[in-house]
Amino acid sequence: MRILCVEDDREFANILRRALTQELHSVEVIHDGESAKHAVLIQDYELVLLDLLLPKVDGVSVCRALRQAGKLTPVIMLTARDRVDDRILGLDAGADDYLIKPFAMAELFARIRSLRRRIDRRTSEVLRVGDMSLDPHKSFVEIAGKAIQLTAKEFSLLQYFMHHPGQVLSKTEILESVWDANYNGLGNVVEVYVNYLRNKIEDGGRLRRIETVRGRGYVLRGTEGGS
């Protein structure tokens, strides 16, 4: 796996490089955000490990630039900040997962394996539900022929719903499939991102595409469903 590690603490970056190399990954290390932003836009990586606090350009800005360029490269944020607001900031910028320093290498490896499993479950098939179509290789959904831009996490969430149209999906199922089985600390993250999706795909609320099933979860309907 080709991994970019963006970490300004050179000693910790070397520890990460050695540990990941022993796991047979190919690792490139960059120590500042400006260089990282340039690298992620011109190079293709299979994973980016991204520190939040970086010289020149912060990690959130690097992640946001990656997503705005339409790249779906998985990103795991690494940071000493453990406030919920900081984690939400990283996720809103398009990060796929979040690890708080200090962490055990075994946990990082487990997160990488989990992320790879989610990526491997992706299909090249264009998904269609009602008048919506989603191409896994793009960063938007088309609704009645109109492109609606999504963040990486919104895209993954909608992709999961579109793999299971008409099926009630619990919050736990969504967390384990779109985030991580060990994900914790943000109990309302599913509700937050479902609302983000609704704001983008439900035409101002005139058409309910994602319904809340009280006490059970959420279900994606076709254009004929909901009210």
C-alpha contacts under 8 A as a table, 3 or more apart, distances in Angstrom:
res1	aa1	res2	aa2	distance
1	M	24	L	7.65
1	M	25	H	4.90
1	M	26	S	5.96
1	M	46	E	6.14
1	M	47	L	7.64
2	R	25	H	6.15
2	R	26	S	4.78
2	R	27	V	6.10
2	R	28	E	7.94
2	R	45	Y	5.50
2	R	46	E	5.28
2	R	47	L	6.67
3	I	25	H	6.96
3	I	26	S	6.03
3	I	27	V	4.89
3	I	28	E	6.33
3	I	45	Y	5.87
3	I	46	E	5.94
3	I	47	L	4.87
3	I	48	V	5.73
3	I	49	L	7.33
4	L	27	V	5.88
4	L	28	E	4.92
4	L	29	V	5.99
4	L	30	I	7.53
4	L	45	Y	6.57
4	L	47	L	6.39
4	L	48	V	4.76
4	L	49	L	6.15
5	C	13	A	7.30
5	C	16	L	7.95
5	C	17	R	7.79
5	C	27	V	6.89
5	C	28	E	6.05
5	C	29	V	4.79
5	C	30	I	6.32
5	C	48	V	5.96
5	C	49	L	4.72
5	C	50	L	6.21
6	V	13	A	7.82
6	V	29	V	5.87
6	V	30	I	4.86
6	V	31	H	5.67
6	V	32	D	6.94
6	V	33	G	7.44
6	V	36	A	6.65
6	V	48	V	7.49
6	V	49	L	6.03
6	V	50	L	4.90
6	V	51	D	5.94
7	E	10	R	6.98
7	E	12	F	7.61
7	E	13	A	5.70
7	E	29	V	7.31
7	E	30	I	6.46
7	E	31	H	5.07
7	E	32	D	7.10
7	E	50	L	6.66
7	E	51	D	5.38
7	E	54	L	7.19
8	D	13	A	7.32
8	D	30	I	7.55
8	D	31	H	4.27
8	D	32	D	6.00
8	D	51	D	7.70
8	D	54	L	6.08
8	D	55	P	7.25
9	D	12	F	5.42
9	D	13	A	6.02
9	D	31	H	7.40
10	R	13	A	4.87
10	R	14	N	6.14
10	R	31	H	7.26
11	E	14	N	5.23
11	E	15	I	6.41
12	F	15	I	4.98
12	F	16	L	6.23
13	A	16	L	5.08
13	A	17	R	6.09
13	A	29	V	7.03
14	N	17	R	4.95
14	N	18	R	6.15
15	I	18	R	5.32
15	I	19	A	6.16
16	L	19	A	5.18
16	L	20	L	5.98
17	R	20	L	5.31
17	R	21	T	5.92
17	R	27	V	6.12
17	R	28	E	7.81
17	R	29	V	7.47
18	R	21	T	5.14
18	R	22	Q	6.18
19	A	22	Q	5.25
19	A	23	E	6.62
19	A	105	M	7.52
20	L	23	E	5.01
20	L	24	L	6.67
20	L	25	H	5.59
20	L	26	S	7.67
20	L	27	V	7.09
21	T	24	L	4.96
21	T	25	H	4.94
21	T	26	S	6.20
21	T	27	V	6.67
22	Q	25	H	7.27
30	I	35	S	6.93
30	I	36	A	6.19
31	H	35	S	7.77
31	H	36	A	7.76
31	H	54	L	7.58
31	H	55	P	7.86
32	D	35	S	5.79
32	D	36	A	6.31
32	D	54	L	5.58
32	D	55	P	5.10
32	D	56	K	6.45
32	D	57	V	7.07
33	G	36	A	4.89
33	G	37	K	5.95
33	G	54	L	5.53
33	G	55	P	5.97
33	G	56	K	5.78
33	G	57	V	4.33
33	G	58	D	5.66
33	G	59	G	6.35
33	G	62	V	6.48
34	E	37	K	5.19
34	E	38	H	6.48
34	E	55	P	7.78
34	E	56	K	5.78
34	E	57	V	5.23
34	E	62	V	7.81
35	S	38	H	5.20
35	S	39	A	6.16
36	A	39	A	4.95
36	A	40	V	6.12
36	A	62	V	6.93
37	K	40	V	5.52
37	K	41	L	6.48
37	K	62	V	5.02
37	K	63	C	7.98
37	K	65	A	7.02
37	K	66	L	7.48
38	H	41	L	5.48
38	H	42	I	6.58
39	A	42	I	5.47
39	A	43	Q	5.65
40	V	43	Q	5.40
40	V	44	D	6.86
40	V	45	Y	7.41
40	V	66	L	6.47
41	L	44	D	7.90
41	L	65	A	7.94
41	L	66	L	6.35
41	L	69	A	7.25
44	D	73	T	7.91
45	Y	48	V	6.91
45	Y	73	T	6.68
46	E	73	T	6.10
46	E	74	P	6.83
47	L	73	T	6.03
47	L	74	P	5.04
47	L	75	V	5.93
47	L	76	I	7.75
48	V	73	T	7.21
48	V	74	P	6.30
48	V	75	V	4.76
48	V	76	I	6.31
49	L	75	V	5.97
49	L	76	I	5.01
49	L	77	M	6.01
49	L	78	L	6.70
50	L	59	G	6.13
50	L	75	V	6.87
50	L	76	I	6.14
50	L	77	M	4.83
50	L	78	L	5.71
51	D	54	L	6.60
51	D	59	G	5.76
51	D	77	M	5.74
51	D	78	L	4.64
51	D	79	T	5.53
52	L	58	D	6.03
52	L	59	G	4.31
52	L	60	V	6.32
52	L	77	M	6.48
52	L	78	L	6.37
52	L	79	T	5.48
52	L	90	G	7.89
53	L	58	D	5.38
53	L	59	G	6.09
53	L	79	T	7.27
54	L	57	V	6.12
54	L	58	D	4.85
54	L	59	G	6.28
55	P	58	D	6.71
57	V	61	S	6.54
57	V	62	V	7.04
58	D	61	S	5.52
58	D	62	V	6.55
59	G	62	V	4.99
59	G	63	C	6.16
59	G	77	M	7.92
60	V	63	C	5.15
60	V	64	R	6.04
60	V	89	L	7.34
60	V	90	G	5.75
60	V	93	A	6.02
61	S	64	R	5.01
61	S	65	A	6.08
61	S	93	A	7.62
62	V	65	A	5.22
62	V	66	L	6.32
63	C	66	L	5.09
63	C	67	R	6.39
63	C	75	V	7.55
63	C	90	G	7.94
63	C	93	A	5.94
63	C	94	G	6.27
63	C	95	A	6.76
64	R	67	R	5.20
64	R	68	Q	6.05
64	R	93	A	4.85
64	R	94	G	6.40
65	A	68	Q	5.06
65	A	69	A	6.20
66	L	69	A	5.32
66	L	70	G	6.85
66	L	71	K	5.74
66	L	72	L	7.80
66	L	73	T	7.94
67	R	70	G	5.08
67	R	71	K	5.33
67	R	72	L	6.57
67	R	93	A	7.65
67	R	94	G	6.42
67	R	151	T	6.74
67	R	152	A	6.59
68	Q	71	K	7.44
70	G	138	K	6.97
70	G	139	S	5.59
71	K	139	S	7.44
72	L	139	S	7.29
72	L	152	A	6.21
74	P	95	A	7.16
74	P	96	D	6.03
74	P	115	L	7.71
75	V	94	G	7.67
75	V	95	A	4.97
75	V	96	D	5.33
75	V	97	D	6.72
76	I	95	A	6.01
76	I	96	D	5.82
76	I	97	D	4.73
76	I	98	Y	5.46
76	I	99	L	7.17
77	M	90	G	7.08
77	M	95	A	6.54
77	M	96	D	7.96
77	M	97	D	6.29
77	M	98	Y	4.69
77	M	99	L	6.12
78	L	98	Y	6.19
78	L	99	L	5.07
78	L	100	I	6.05
78	L	101	K	6.73
79	T	82	D	7.63
79	T	98	Y	7.95
79	T	99	L	6.63
79	T	100	I	5.29
79	T	101	K	5.59
80	A	100	I	5.50
80	A	101	K	4.67
80	A	102	P	7.08
81	R	86	D	6.81
81	R	100	I	6.73
81	R	101	K	7.76
82	D	86	D	6.98
82	D	87	R	7.21
82	D	100	I	6.19
83	R	86	D	5.35
83	R	87	R	6.61
84	V	87	R	5.12
84	V	88	I	6.18
84	V	185	G	7.19
84	V	186	L	6.95
85	D	88	I	5.09
85	D	89	L	6.11
86	D	89	L	5.02
86	D	90	G	6.41
87	R	90	G	5.20
87	R	91	L	6.23
87	R	98	Y	6.93
88	I	91	L	5.02
88	I	92	D	5.91
89	L	92	D	5.19
89	L	93	A	6.31
90	G	93	A	5.15
90	G	94	G	6.67
90	G	95	A	5.67
90	G	98	Y	7.92
91	L	94	G	5.12
91	L	95	A	4.65
91	L	96	D	6.64
91	L	97	D	7.39
91	L	153	K	7.48
92	D	95	A	7.15
92	D	151	T	7.70
92	D	153	K	7.81
93	A	151	T	7.60
94	G	151	T	6.00
94	G	152	A	5.17
94	G	153	K	5.91
95	A	98	Y	7.46
95	A	152	A	7.65
95	A	153	K	7.44
96	D	152	A	7.91
96	D	153	K	6.79
96	D	179	W	6.70
97	D	111	R	7.98
97	D	179	W	6.75
97	D	180	D	7.56
99	L	103	F	7.16
99	L	108	L	7.67
100	I	103	F	6.41
103	F	107	E	6.89
103	F	108	L	7.45
104	A	107	E	5.34
104	A	108	L	6.73
105	M	108	L	5.01
105	M	109	F	6.18
106	A	109	F	5.14
106	A	110	A	6.17
107	E	110	A	4.98
107	E	111	R	6.17
108	L	111	R	5.09
108	L	112	I	6.22
109	F	112	I	5.07
109	F	113	R	6.18
110	A	113	R	5.10
110	A	114	S	6.13
111	R	114	S	5.06
111	R	115	L	6.08
111	R	180	D	7.53
112	I	115	L	5.04
112	I	116	R	6.12
113	R	116	R	5.09
113	R	117	R	6.24
114	S	117	R	5.12
114	S	118	R	6.42
114	S	180	D	6.76
114	S	181	A	7.88
115	L	118	R	5.16
115	L	119	I	6.28
115	L	180	D	7.51
116	R	119	I	4.96
116	R	120	D	5.99
117	R	120	D	5.01
117	R	121	R	6.29
118	R	121	R	5.22
118	R	122	R	6.88
118	R	177	S	6.78
118	R	178	V	7.48
119	I	122	R	5.38
120	D	123	T	7.87
122	R	136	P	7.33
123	T	136	P	6.94
124	S	135	D	7.45
124	S	136	P	6.07
124	S	137	H	7.29
125	E	135	D	7.07
125	E	136	P	7.27
126	V	133	S	6.73
126	V	134	L	5.60
126	V	135	D	4.62
126	V	136	P	6.67
127	L	133	S	5.48
127	L	134	L	5.07
127	L	135	D	6.52
127	L	159	Q	7.81
127	L	162	M	6.54
127	L	163	H	7.33
128	R	131	D	7.20
128	R	132	M	5.56
128	R	133	S	4.35
128	R	134	L	6.47
128	R	162	M	7.16
129	V	132	M	5.26
129	V	133	S	6.55
129	V	162	M	6.53
129	V	165	P	7.04
129	V	221	R	7.78
129	V	222	G	5.60
129	V	223	T	7.95
130	G	221	R	7.98
130	G	222	G	4.43
130	G	223	T	5.14
130	G	224	E	7.62
131	D	143	I	5.59
131	D	144	A	5.23
131	D	222	G	7.48
131	D	223	T	6.52
132	M	141	V	6.83
132	M	142	E	5.59
132	M	143	I	4.50
132	M	144	A	6.53
133	S	141	V	5.91
133	S	142	E	5.22
133	S	143	I	6.60
134	L	138	K	7.84
134	L	140	F	7.01
134	L	141	V	4.80
134	L	142	E	6.41
134	L	159	Q	7.25
135	D	138	K	5.59
135	D	139	S	7.99
135	D	140	F	7.72
135	D	141	V	7.21
136	P	139	S	7.60
136	P	159	Q	7.70
139	S	149	Q	6.45
139	S	150	L	6.04
139	S	151	T	7.18
139	S	152	A	6.89
139	S	155	F	6.59
140	F	147	A	6.18
140	F	148	I	5.39
140	F	149	Q	4.44
140	F	150	L	5.28
140	F	155	F	6.98
141	V	147	A	5.72
141	V	148	I	5.30
141	V	149	Q	6.72
141	V	150	L	7.38
141	V	155	F	7.85
142	E	145	G	5.40
142	E	146	K	5.11
142	E	147	A	4.39
142	E	148	I	5.97
143	I	146	K	5.14
143	I	147	A	6.51
143	I	148	I	7.20
143	I	201	I	7.63
148	I	200	K	7.08
148	I	201	I	7.46
150	L	153	K	7.91
150	L	154	E	5.69
150	L	155	F	5.61
151	T	154	E	5.14
151	T	155	F	6.02
152	A	155	F	5.07
152	A	156	S	6.25
153	K	156	S	5.06
153	K	157	L	6.10
153	K	178	V	7.80
153	K	193	Y	7.98
154	E	157	L	5.10
154	E	158	L	6.13
154	E	193	Y	6.58
154	E	196	Y	7.38
154	E	197	L	6.29
155	F	158	L	5.25
155	F	159	Q	6.00
156	S	159	Q	4.99
156	S	160	Y	6.21
156	S	178	V	6.30
157	L	160	Y	5.19
157	L	161	F	6.39
157	L	174	I	7.75
157	L	178	V	6.04
157	L	193	Y	7.88
157	L	194	V	8.00
158	L	161	F	5.00
158	L	162	M	6.05
158	L	197	L	7.52
159	Q	162	M	5.05
159	Q	163	H	6.26
160	Y	163	H	5.19
160	Y	164	H	6.70
160	Y	174	I	7.84
160	Y	177	S	7.64
160	Y	178	V	7.22
161	F	164	H	5.20
161	F	165	P	6.10
161	F	219	V	7.44
161	F	220	L	6.01
162	M	165	P	5.32
162	M	220	L	7.16
164	H	167	Q	5.53
164	H	220	L	7.61
165	P	219	V	7.02
165	P	220	L	5.24
165	P	221	R	6.27
165	P	222	G	7.66
166	G	219	V	5.75
166	G	220	L	5.52
166	G	221	R	5.55
166	G	222	G	7.93
167	Q	219	V	5.57
167	Q	220	L	7.10
168	V	213	V	7.38
168	V	216	R	7.11
168	V	217	G	6.14
168	V	218	Y	5.36
168	V	219	V	4.57
168	V	220	L	7.82
169	L	173	E	6.26
169	L	174	I	6.67
169	L	216	R	7.34
169	L	217	G	5.35
169	L	218	Y	5.30
169	L	219	V	6.15
170	S	173	E	5.20
170	S	174	I	6.33
170	S	216	R	5.64
170	S	217	G	4.20
170	S	218	Y	6.50
171	K	174	I	5.08
171	K	175	L	6.07
171	K	190	V	6.50
171	K	216	R	7.95
171	K	217	G	5.70
171	K	218	Y	7.74
172	T	175	L	5.08
172	T	176	E	6.14
173	E	176	E	5.26
173	E	177	S	6.11
174	I	177	S	5.22
174	I	178	V	5.68
174	I	179	W	7.42
174	I	190	V	7.35
175	L	178	V	5.47
175	L	179	W	4.96
175	L	180	D	6.02
175	L	181	A	6.75
175	L	183	Y	7.15
175	L	190	V	7.07
176	E	179	W	5.62
176	E	180	D	4.64
176	E	181	A	4.23
176	E	182	N	7.62
176	E	183	Y	7.55
177	S	180	D	6.42
177	S	181	A	7.42
179	W	183	Y	6.63
180	D	183	Y	4.95
183	Y	186	L	7.97
184	N	187	G	6.86
186	L	189	V	5.47
187	G	190	V	7.62
188	N	191	E	5.37
188	N	192	V	6.27
189	V	192	V	5.03
189	V	193	Y	6.23
190	V	193	Y	5.31
190	V	194	V	6.01
191	E	194	V	5.14
191	E	195	N	6.18
192	V	195	N	5.30
192	V	196	Y	6.37
193	Y	196	Y	4.79
193	Y	197	L	6.17
194	V	197	L	5.10
194	V	198	R	6.13
194	V	210	I	7.81
195	N	198	R	4.96
195	N	199	N	6.18
196	Y	199	N	5.30
196	Y	200	K	6.62
197	L	200	K	5.20
197	L	201	I	6.05
197	L	202	E	7.97
198	R	201	I	5.34
198	R	202	E	5.24
198	R	205	G	7.57
198	R	208	R	7.89
198	R	209	R	7.49
198	R	210	I	6.94
199	N	202	E	6.07
199	N	203	D	7.32
199	N	204	G	6.51
199	N	205	G	7.43
200	K	203	D	6.99
200	K	204	G	7.95
201	I	209	R	7.62
202	E	205	G	5.24
202	E	206	R	6.61
202	E	207	L	5.29
202	E	208	R	5.94
202	E	209	R	6.21
203	D	206	R	5.84
203	D	207	L	6.37
204	G	207	L	7.68
205	G	208	R	6.29
206	R	227	S	7.74
207	L	223	T	7.53
207	L	226	G	6.97
207	L	227	S	6.16
208	R	211	E	6.50
208	R	221	R	7.87
208	R	225	G	7.21
208	R	226	G	4.91
208	R	227	S	5.44
209	R	220	L	5.75
209	R	221	R	5.13
209	R	222	G	6.51
209	R	223	T	6.77
209	R	225	G	6.79
209	R	226	G	6.24
210	I	218	Y	6.54
210	I	219	V	5.59
210	I	220	L	4.56
210	I	221	R	6.20
210	I	226	G	7.75
211	E	218	Y	5.56
211	E	219	V	5.32
211	E	220	L	6.46
211	E	221	R	7.37
211	E	226	G	6.69
212	T	217	G	6.03
212	T	218	Y	4.66
212	T	219	V	6.69
213	V	216	R	5.47
213	V	217	G	5.25
213	V	218	Y	5.51
213	V	219	V	7.16
214	R	217	G	6.57
221	R	224	E	7.31
221	R	225	G	4.97
221	R	226	G	6.65
222	G	225	G	5.33
223	T	226	G	7.94
